[in-house]
Amino acid sequence: MNKCTRCGTVTDGAFCPKCGGPTVAEAAPAPQVIVNTPAAPRTITKEDLPEQYRPLSAWAYWGLTILYSVPIVGFIFLIIHTFNGSNINRRSFARSYWIWTLICVIVSVIAIVIVAATVGFSGLWDQILNALKQ
């Protein structure tokens, strides 16, 4: 399409049908170039995470291990932390502590059965009682 240089009428010809002035071709709109530049990397801090996903420190793991080792109170906290979803890392650690405890119990039972089969059940009890008397 051409546009008249005098009156601005749009036409197909080389001259304007209204005023007779010369026309010039309209410039096509410039193509838009979209440049995708990656955003600057952002460091995520502990405070940026929701409470549920915040990591535990090494001291927290150490403290939880000591807490879970206390006979009655630790067992209660272990049950609470196993089913509580307020922090996923603490829940996972409590569950792994259960697994470790289960492995220790299984190994202990196997060791007692092996010793009992070797010495005999009555001999085992006699040795236990003798050890307790001393």
C-alpha positions as CSV (number, residue, x, y, z in Angstrom):
1,M,0.0,0.0,0.0
2,N,1.1,3.5,-0.8
3,K,0.4,6.7,1.1
4,C,0.1,10.2,-0.3
5,T,2.8,12.6,0.8
6,R,0.4,15.6,0.7
7,C,-3.0,14.4,2.2
8,G,-2.1,11.0,3.7
9,T,-4.6,9.0,1.7
10,V,-3.8,5.3,1.3
11,T,-4.0,4.0,-2.3
12,D,-2.5,1.4,-4.6
13,G,-1.3,3.8,-7.3
14,A,1.8,5.9,-7.7
15,F,-0.3,9.1,-7.4
16,C,-3.1,10.1,-5.0
17,P,-6.6,9.9,-6.5
18,K,-7.8,12.9,-4.4
19,C,-5.1,15.5,-4.7
20,G,-2.8,14.0,-7.4
21,G,0.3,14.1,-5.2
22,P,3.0,11.5,-5.3
23,T,2.7,8.4,-3.0
24,V,5.3,6.5,-1.2
25,A,5.3,2.9,0.0
26,E,4.4,2.5,3.7
27,A,7.2,1.0,5.6
28,A,6.4,-2.4,7.0
29,P,6.5,-2.5,10.8
30,A,9.8,-3.6,12.1
31,P,9.8,-7.1,13.4
32,Q,10.0,-7.4,17.1
33,V,13.0,-9.2,18.3
34,I,12.5,-11.0,21.7
35,V,15.7,-11.7,23.5
36,N,15.5,-14.3,26.2
37,T,18.3,-13.6,28.6
38,P,18.6,-15.9,31.5
39,A,17.9,-14.3,34.9
40,A,20.8,-14.0,37.2
41,P,21.3,-17.0,39.4
42,R,19.7,-16.5,42.8
43,T,21.0,-18.2,46.0
44,I,18.3,-19.7,48.1
45,T,18.8,-19.3,51.8
46,K,17.4,-21.2,54.7
47,E,14.9,-18.4,55.4
48,D,13.5,-18.6,51.8
49,L,12.3,-22.1,52.4
50,P,9.0,-23.0,54.1
51,E,9.4,-24.4,57.6
52,Q,8.5,-27.8,56.3
53,Y,11.5,-28.0,54.0
54,R,14.2,-26.3,56.1
55,P,17.3,-28.4,56.6
56,L,18.5,-29.5,60.0
57,S,22.0,-28.7,61.2
58,A,24.5,-31.3,62.2
59,W,23.9,-30.3,65.8
60,A,20.2,-30.9,65.4
61,Y,20.8,-34.4,64.2
62,W,23.2,-35.0,67.1
63,G,20.7,-33.6,69.6
64,L,17.9,-35.7,68.1
65,T,20.1,-38.8,68.4
66,I,20.7,-38.1,72.1
67,L,17.0,-37.4,72.7
68,Y,15.8,-40.6,71.0
69,S,18.3,-42.6,73.1
70,V,16.6,-41.5,76.4
71,P,14.4,-44.5,77.4
72,I,10.8,-43.2,77.8
73,V,10.9,-39.6,76.8
74,G,13.0,-40.3,73.7
75,F,10.6,-43.0,72.7
76,I,7.6,-40.6,72.9
77,F,9.5,-37.9,70.9
78,L,10.5,-40.6,68.4
79,I,6.8,-41.5,67.8
80,I,5.8,-37.9,67.6
81,H,8.5,-37.0,65.1
82,T,7.9,-40.1,63.0
83,F,4.3,-39.0,62.2
84,N,4.7,-35.2,62.4
85,G,5.0,-33.4,59.1
86,S,6.1,-30.0,60.4
87,N,9.7,-30.7,59.1
88,I,10.3,-33.4,56.5
89,N,14.0,-33.8,57.4
90,R,13.2,-34.4,61.1
91,R,10.5,-36.9,60.1
92,S,12.9,-38.8,57.8
93,F,15.6,-38.9,60.5
94,A,13.1,-40.3,63.0
95,R,12.0,-43.0,60.5
96,S,15.6,-43.9,59.8
97,Y,16.2,-44.1,63.6
98,W,13.3,-46.7,63.8
99,I,15.0,-48.7,61.0
100,W,18.3,-48.6,62.8
101,T,16.7,-49.7,66.0
102,L,14.9,-52.5,64.2
103,I,18.2,-53.7,62.6
104,C,19.9,-53.7,66.1
105,V,17.1,-55.7,67.6
106,I,17.2,-58.3,64.7
107,V,20.9,-58.7,65.0
108,S,20.7,-59.1,68.8
109,V,18.0,-61.7,68.5
110,I,20.0,-63.6,65.9
111,A,23.1,-63.4,68.2
112,I,21.1,-64.7,71.2
113,V,19.7,-67.6,69.1
114,I,23.2,-68.6,67.8
115,V,24.6,-68.5,71.4
116,A,21.7,-70.4,72.7
117,A,22.0,-73.0,70.0
118,T,25.7,-73.4,70.7
119,V,25.6,-73.5,74.5
120,G,22.0,-74.7,74.9
121,F,19.2,-72.8,76.4
122,S,19.7,-74.1,80.0
123,G,23.4,-73.4,79.8
124,L,22.7,-69.9,78.5
125,W,20.5,-69.1,81.5
126,D,23.1,-70.6,83.9
127,Q,25.8,-68.3,82.4
128,I,23.6,-65.3,82.6
129,L,22.7,-66.0,86.2
130,N,26.4,-66.6,87.1
131,A,27.4,-63.3,85.4
132,L,24.7,-61.4,87.4
133,K,25.9,-63.0,90.7
134,Q,29.4,-61.8,90.2
